Amino acid sequence: MKKVSSIFLMLSFLVFSFGASSVMAAEAPVKLGFVYIMSGPFATYGQFAKHGAELAIDEINKGGGINGKKIEAFFEDSAGKPDVGIRVIRKLVYENGVDAVIGLDSSGVASAVAPIMKELKTPLIITHAATPDVTGKNCNRYTFRISLNENQNMKMAAAIAADMKARIWTTIGPDYSFGHQSWEYFEKYLREKKPDMGFVPVSDVAFAPMKTTDFSAYITKVMSSKADGVLVSLWGGNLIDFVRQASDMGFFDGKREVLLTLGAATEVLYTLKDKMPEGLWVGTRYWFDGNDSPENKSFVQAYKAKYDVYPSYNAHGAYAAVKAFAAAASKAKSTDKEKIVDSLSGLSLTLPVGKVTIRPEDHQAITDGMWGKTASDPVMPIRILKPVRNFVGADITPAVSETGCKME
C-alpha cells in the first residue's frame, strides 16, 4: 500500500511539474528589441518611435498577445553611431534573447547593422533609415524595411521638381550616405524626366556634418550659387537649426524653389510651429491626415489621446513594424526566427498609411507615398500639408532588377 501511495505521489508530482512547465512556457513573452536614436539632437525621433511601438504593443497585448503570448519590449540607444548600433543589437540578441530587432534611424547605422543580421540569424525590420543599399546591393534574408526608402522618396521629389520653374538645382544635406544618396537619386530621376535640367557640380553642393549647429556658411554657399532650386535632405535637429537660420538669412525669399525631403516630420513641425515657412514642398513617409481609413483614424485618435500630439512617420514606422511582426507570427503560428523571416517575406497588411506589401525579392515595402505644401491652419498647433500630392507605391518603387539585390 505504501508502495502504491509513493508511486501515486511521484506521478502526481511529475504531472504537476509538467503542467507547470507547460504553463510557464506558454506564458514566456515574445521579446522585441528596439534600436533608435534616444539621445542628442535627434532624440525626439527615437521618442516618437518608442511611443508608436508601445501603442502597438499595448493594443496587441490587450487583444491576447501574439499566439497567446504577451510582448515584452527592450529599447536601446544607437546614438546614431554604427559601432554603437552593432553593439546594442548584439546585446539585444545575446543577452535579452529578442525574437526580432526593430528600428534604426540613421542610414549609416543601417548599412553597418544589416550585414550582421545574417550572423545573428535574427529578423531586422527597419522603420526609418532610408538607404536603398540594405534592400539593394547589400540585401539579405534577415533584413526587411516597412517604410519608404530613398529611391521611392526621391522619385516623388523629382516628379514635383519637374513641375517647378527651377532649371538649375543644388542641395544641402547631411555629410553621410543619406545626404549623398538623396542627391544622387534626385539627379538621376529628375534627369529622366527633364534631360535638359541643370545641376551644380558635386564640388559646389553643401554637405554638413551631423554635428553641425551653425549652417550659415552652407546657406551662404547655396545662396551664392547659380541654382534656382534647392533639395534639402537635412533632418531632425539639423533641419530645425537650418530652417531657423535660413529664415533669418532670407533663404526663403521666393527667389528659389525649395524641397525639404523630410520636412513633414511632426517632430520638426512641433518644434518650429509657425517658424516653418508656408508654401514649401515637404516629404514624409506617413502623414497623420493623409487618409480617412478606419485604421488611420483609430491610430491617430489613440496616439493623440495617449501622448497629446499627432503621430509622426517615425511613430507610424515603429507601430507598423510591431503589427507586421505580429501578422507574420500569426501567419507562421510561431515566433521561431526562421519562420518569422519566411512569413515576413511577401507579407501584405493594411496599416494606417494604407496597404503595405513587403516585396519578397528584396524585402522592401511597397507603400504609397505623399508630399505636400506647408500651410497654416488656425485650429492646428503645427503646419499642415495643403495641397497634398499622393503617389502610388508601385509607381515610385524601382524594379528589383534595378536595386542590385540578389537575395540568398
GIRA-V847722 format. One record per residue. N is the residue number from 0. RES is the residue in three letters. OMEGA is omega in whole degrees, -180 to 180 (* if undefined). NEAR is the number of other ideal C-beta (glycine too) atoms within 8 Angstrom. D_CENTER is the distance of its C-alpha to the mean C-alpha in Angstrom with 2 decimals. Layout:
N,RES,OMEGA,NEAR,D_CENTER + N,RES,OMEGA,NEAR,D_CENTER
This chain:
0,MET,179,4,69.00 + 1,LYS,180,5,67.27 + 2,LYS,179,6,65.78 + 3,VAL,180,7,64.41 + 4,SER,179,8,62.97 + 5,SER,179,8,61.29 + 6,ILE,180,8,59.71 + 7,PHE,180,8,58.55 + 8,LEU,-180,8,56.97 + 9,MET,178,8,55.26 + 10,LEU,179,8,53.89 + 11,SER,179,8,52.73 + 12,PHE,-180,8,50.97 + 13,LEU,179,8,49.23 + 14,VAL,180,8,48.18 + 15,PHE,-179,8,46.89 + 16,SER,180,8,45.04 + 17,PHE,180,8,43.46 + 18,GLY,179,8,42.50 + 19,ALA,179,8,41.00 + 20,SER,-180,8,39.00 + 21,SER,179,8,37.74 + 22,VAL,180,8,36.70 + 23,MET,179,8,34.94 + 24,ALA,-179,7,33.14 + 25,ALA,-177,8,32.11 + 26,GLU,177,8,30.80 + 27,ALA,-173,6,28.85 + 28,PRO,167,8,25.29 + 29,VAL,-176,13,22.19 + 30,LYS,178,12,20.34 + 31,LEU,179,17,16.57 + 32,GLY,-178,16,15.32 + 33,PHE,180,15,12.27 + 34,VAL,179,17,11.58 + 35,TYR,172,17,10.10 + 36,ILE,-176,15,12.03 + 37,MET,-180,12,14.61 + 38,SER,178,7,17.36 + 39,GLY,-174,8,18.40 + 40,PRO,180,6,17.43 + 41,PHE,-174,12,13.65 + 42,ALA,180,10,14.25 + 43,THR,178,10,13.59 + 44,TYR,179,16,9.81 + 45,GLY,-180,15,10.57 + 46,GLN,177,9,13.08 + 47,PHE,179,14,11.17 + 48,ALA,179,18,8.76 + 49,LYS,179,13,12.17 + 50,HIS,178,14,13.73 + 51,GLY,178,16,11.44 + 52,ALA,-178,17,12.06 + 53,GLU,178,9,15.68 + 54,LEU,179,14,16.23 + 55,ALA,-180,14,15.33 + 56,ILE,178,12,17.46 + 57,ASP,-179,8,20.25 + 58,GLU,-178,9,20.40 + 59,ILE,-180,13,20.61 + 60,ASN,178,10,23.09 + 61,LYS,178,6,25.21 + 62,GLY,178,6,25.37 + 63,GLY,177,5,26.82 + 64,GLY,178,11,23.91 + 65,ILE,-177,12,22.89 + 66,ASN,177,10,26.14 + 67,GLY,-179,6,28.01 + 68,LYS,178,12,26.19 + 69,LYS,177,8,24.37 + 70,ILE,173,14,20.95 + 71,GLU,-175,8,21.07 + 72,ALA,176,11,18.06 + 73,PHE,-177,11,18.04 + 74,PHE,179,11,15.85 + 75,GLU,-179,12,16.06 + 76,ASP,178,12,15.49 + 77,SER,-176,17,14.50 + 78,ALA,-179,9,15.90 + 79,GLY,-176,12,13.86 + 80,LYS,-178,8,16.62 + 81,PRO,-178,11,16.65 + 82,ASP,178,7,19.84 + 83,VAL,179,12,18.71 + 84,GLY,179,15,15.57 + 85,ILE,-177,11,18.02 + 86,ARG,-176,8,20.50 + 87,VAL,177,12,18.54 + 88,ILE,175,16,17.17 + 89,ARG,178,10,20.81 + 90,LYS,-179,10,21.87 + 91,LEU,-177,14,19.67 + 92,VAL,-172,13,21.04 + 93,TYR,-178,7,24.60 + 94,GLU,-178,6,25.37 + 95,ASN,177,10,23.35 + 96,GLY,-177,7,23.49 + 97,VAL,179,12,20.05 + 98,ASP,178,12,19.65 + 99,ALA,175,13,16.00 + 100,VAL,-178,16,13.31 + 101,ILE,172,15,9.79 + 102,GLY,-180,15,7.11 + 103,LEU,179,15,7.33 + 104,ASP,-173,15,6.68 + 105,SER,176,14,9.43 + 106,SER,177,13,10.22 + 107,GLY,178,12,13.60 + 108,VAL,-179,17,12.78 + 109,ALA,-179,13,10.92 + 110,SER,179,13,14.04 + 111,ALA,-174,12,16.32 + 112,VAL,-173,15,14.98 + 113,ALA,-178,14,14.56 + 114,PRO,-177,9,18.33 + 115,ILE,179,11,19.49 + 116,MET,175,15,18.01 + 117,LYS,178,9,21.01 + 118,GLU,-178,6,23.27 + 119,LEU,180,10,21.76 + 120,LYS,-178,8,21.71 + 121,THR,180,12,18.80 + 122,PRO,176,14,15.83 + 123,LEU,176,15,12.41 + 124,ILE,-179,15,9.34 + 125,ILE,-175,15,6.27 + 126,THR,-173,15,3.09 + 127,HIS,-178,15,1.86 + 128,ALA,-167,13,5.52 + 129,ALA,-178,11,7.12 + 130,THR,-179,14,10.62 + 131,PRO,-175,13,12.41 + 132,ASP,-174,10,14.66 + 133,VAL,170,14,12.98 + 134,THR,179,14,13.45 + 135,GLY,-174,11,16.41 + 136,LYS,179,7,19.31 + 137,ASN,-179,9,18.02 + 138,CYS,175,13,16.83 + 139,ASN,-174,11,18.31 + 140,ARG,-171,7,19.14 + 141,TYR,-175,12,16.95 + 142,THR,-179,13,13.53 + 143,PHE,172,15,11.22 + 144,ARG,-176,15,7.88 + 145,ILE,-176,13,7.19 + 146,SER,178,15,5.31 + 147,LEU,175,10,7.36 + 148,ASN,-176,12,8.47 + 149,GLU,178,13,11.01 + 150,ASN,-177,12,13.90 + 151,GLN,-179,12,12.91 + 152,ASN,-179,15,12.11 + 153,MET,174,14,15.29 + 154,LYS,177,14,17.32 + 155,MET,180,15,16.85 + 156,ALA,-180,15,17.68 + 157,ALA,179,13,20.69 + 158,ALA,179,11,21.89 + 159,ILE,-179,12,22.01 + 160,ALA,-179,15,23.64 + 161,ALA,-179,9,26.19 + 162,ASP,-179,5,27.52 + 163,MET,-179,8,27.91 + 164,LYS,-176,5,31.11 + 165,ALA,180,11,29.80 + 166,ARG,175,8,31.33 + 167,ILE,-175,12,30.33 + 168,TRP,171,16,26.79 + 169,THR,-179,15,25.53 + 170,THR,166,15,22.32 + 171,ILE,-175,17,21.30 + 172,GLY,179,17,18.17 + 173,PRO,-175,13,17.20 + 174,ASP,170,9,19.52 + 175,TYR,-169,10,17.38 + 176,SER,-177,10,15.76 + 177,PHE,-179,17,13.02 + 178,GLY,-178,14,15.91 + 179,HIS,-180,11,18.37 + 180,GLN,177,12,16.46 + 181,SER,-180,16,15.43 + 182,TRP,-180,14,19.18 + 183,GLU,-177,8,20.29 + 184,TYR,176,13,18.52 + 185,PHE,179,15,19.37 + 186,GLU,180,10,22.96 + 187,LYS,-175,9,23.09 + 188,TYR,179,13,22.03 + 189,LEU,176,13,24.08 + 190,ARG,179,9,27.08 + 191,GLU,-179,7,26.95 + 192,LYS,-177,9,27.36 + 193,LYS,-176,7,29.66 + 194,PRO,-178,5,31.51 + 195,ASP,-179,5,33.51 + 196,MET,-180,11,30.61 + 197,GLY,179,7,31.05 + 198,PHE,179,8,28.70 + 199,VAL,179,11,29.77 + 200,PRO,180,6,30.14 + 201,VAL,-179,5,27.39 + 202,SER,-177,4,29.90 + 203,ASP,178,8,29.90 + 204,VAL,-174,12,26.23 + 205,ALA,174,11,24.65 + 206,PHE,-175,10,22.11 + 207,ALA,175,13,21.96 + 208,PRO,-178,6,21.18 + 209,MET,-179,9,18.36 + 210,LYS,-178,4,21.25 + 211,THR,173,10,22.83 + 212,THR,178,5,23.90 + 213,ASP,-176,7,26.66 + 214,PHE,-173,14,25.53 + 215,SER,-179,8,29.03 + 216,ALA,180,7,30.03 + 217,TYR,178,11,27.00 + 218,ILE,178,15,27.48 + 219,THR,180,9,31.16 + 220,LYS,-180,10,30.54 + 221,VAL,-178,13,28.50 + 222,MET,-179,10,31.04 + 223,SER,-179,5,33.87 + 224,SER,179,9,32.69 + 225,LYS,-175,5,33.98 + 226,ALA,173,12,30.57 + 227,ASP,174,10,30.35 + 228,GLY,-177,15,26.64 + 229,VAL,173,13,23.80 + 230,LEU,-179,16,20.17 + 231,VAL,-179,14,18.31 + 232,SER,173,14,15.02 + 233,LEU,180,14,15.28 + 234,TRP,178,12,12.68 + 235,GLY,-179,14,13.05 + 236,GLY,177,9,16.64 + 237,ASN,-179,14,17.58 + 238,LEU,179,15,16.99 + 239,ILE,179,11,18.88 + 240,ASP,-179,12,21.72 + 241,PHE,-177,13,21.86 + 242,VAL,180,13,22.23 + 243,ARG,-177,10,24.89 + 244,GLN,180,12,26.83 + 245,ALA,178,11,26.57 + 246,SER,180,10,27.95 + 247,ASP,-176,6,30.83 + 248,MET,177,10,31.59 + 249,GLY,-178,6,31.84 + 250,PHE,-178,11,28.91 + 251,PHE,-176,9,28.13 + 252,ASP,178,5,31.76 + 253,GLY,-179,4,31.26 + 254,LYS,-179,4,32.58 + 255,ARG,173,11,29.34 + 256,GLU,-177,10,26.50 + 257,VAL,174,11,23.12 + 258,LEU,175,15,19.59 + 259,LEU,-171,13,16.72 + 260,THR,179,14,13.64 + 261,LEU,-176,13,11.33 + 262,GLY,-179,14,14.33 + 263,ALA,173,16,13.44 + 264,ALA,-177,15,11.10 + 265,THR,175,14,13.40 + 266,GLU,179,12,13.31 + 267,VAL,-176,16,15.13 + 268,LEU,179,12,17.20 + 269,TYR,179,10,18.55 + 270,THR,-177,8,19.70 + 271,LEU,-177,12,21.30 + 272,LYS,-175,10,22.63 + 273,ASP,176,6,25.58 + 274,LYS,173,7,25.20 + 275,MET,-179,14,22.47 + 276,PRO,176,8,24.76 + 277,GLU,174,9,25.27 + 278,GLY,179,6,25.21 + 279,LEU,173,13,22.28 + 280,TRP,-177,10,19.98 + 281,VAL,-180,15,16.36 + 282,GLY,177,15,13.09 + 283,THR,178,14,10.06 + 284,ARG,177,12,7.53 + 285,TYR,176,13,9.46 + 286,TRP,-172,11,12.78 + 287,PHE,179,9,14.67 + 288,ASP,-174,6,17.84 + 289,GLY,177,10,16.71 + 290,ASN,-177,6,18.82 + 291,ASP,178,4,21.48 + 292,SER,177,9,20.89 + 293,PRO,-179,5,22.04 + 294,GLU,-179,9,18.66 + 295,ASN,179,13,17.05 + 296,LYS,-179,9,20.19 + 297,SER,-179,9,20.27 + 298,PHE,-178,13,16.72 + 299,VAL,-180,13,17.28 + 300,GLN,-179,8,20.77 + 301,ALA,-179,10,20.00 + 302,TYR,-180,15,17.28 + 303,LYS,-180,11,19.62 + 304,ALA,-175,6,22.55 + 305,LYS,-172,8,21.14 + 306,TYR,175,6,19.51 + 307,ASP,172,5,21.39 + 308,VAL,176,8,18.51 + 309,TYR,-176,9,16.43 + 310,PRO,177,16,12.86 + 311,SER,177,12,10.07 + 312,TYR,178,14,6.94 + 313,ASN,174,17,5.38 + 314,ALA,179,14,8.42 + 315,HIS,-180,16,8.05 + 316,GLY,180,16,4.97 + 317,ALA,177,19,7.30 + 318,TYR,-178,16,10.20 + 319,ALA,-178,16,9.51 + 320,ALA,177,14,9.27 + 321,VAL,179,15,12.48 + 322,LYS,179,12,14.08 + 323,ALA,177,16,13.50 + 324,PHE,-180,17,15.07 + 325,ALA,179,11,17.83 + 326,ALA,178,11,18.51 + 327,ALA,179,12,18.81 + 328,ALA,178,15,21.11 + 329,SER,179,9,23.13 + 330,LYS,-178,8,23.54 + 331,ALA,-173,12,24.63 + 332,LYS,-176,6,26.60 + 333,SER,171,8,25.55 + 334,THR,173,12,22.96 + 335,ASP,-172,7,24.45 + 336,LYS,-179,11,21.77 + 337,GLU,179,7,23.27 + 338,LYS,176,10,23.60 + 339,ILE,178,17,20.00 + 340,VAL,179,11,18.99 + 341,ASP,-177,8,21.55 + 342,SER,178,12,20.39 + 343,LEU,-179,15,16.68 + 344,SER,-178,10,17.95 + 345,GLY,-178,8,18.74 + 346,LEU,173,12,17.54 + 347,SER,177,7,17.46 + 348,LEU,180,9,16.78 + 349,THR,-179,7,16.76 + 350,LEU,178,12,13.96 + 351,PRO,179,13,14.10 + 352,VAL,-177,13,12.46 + 353,GLY,179,10,15.21 + 354,LYS,179,9,16.06 + 355,VAL,176,16,13.53 + 356,THR,176,11,15.12 + 357,ILE,-174,17,13.96 + 358,ARG,-175,12,16.43 + 359,PRO,-176,7,18.81 + 360,GLU,-179,6,19.85 + 361,ASP,178,11,16.69 + 362,HIS,175,13,14.13 + 363,GLN,178,12,11.86 + 364,ALA,170,13,10.87 + 365,ILE,-175,10,13.38 + 366,THR,178,12,12.37 + 367,ASP,179,10,14.03 + 368,GLY,-180,14,12.89 + 369,MET,169,13,14.64 + 370,TRP,178,15,15.97 + 371,GLY,177,15,18.53 + 372,LYS,179,11,21.23 + 373,THR,-180,14,21.37 + 374,ALA,178,10,24.30 + 375,SER,176,8,26.03 + 376,ASP,-174,8,26.86 + 377,PRO,-178,4,29.53 + 378,VAL,-178,3,28.21 + 379,MET,-179,8,24.60 + 380,PRO,-178,4,23.74 + 381,ILE,173,10,21.22 + 382,ARG,176,14,21.26 + 383,ILE,177,11,20.48 + 384,LEU,180,16,19.77 + 385,LYS,2,8,23.10 + 386,PRO,177,6,23.56 + 387,VAL,177,10,20.43 + 388,ARG,-178,9,20.15 + 389,ASN,180,8,18.51 + 390,PHE,179,13,17.83 + 391,VAL,-176,7,18.29 + 392,GLY,-178,14,15.71 + 393,ALA,-177,6,18.61 + 394,ASP,-176,7,19.83 + 395,ILE,-177,12,16.88 + 396,THR,179,11,16.09 + 397,PRO,176,7,18.44 + 398,ALA,-180,6,20.83 + 399,VAL,-179,9,20.40 + 400,SER,180,4,23.51 + 401,GLU,-173,6,21.83 + 402,THR,-176,15,18.92 + 403,GLY,-180,6,21.28 + 404,CYS,172,11,19.96 + 405,LYS,-174,5,22.88 + 406,MET,178,10,21.77 + 407,GLU,*,4,24.30
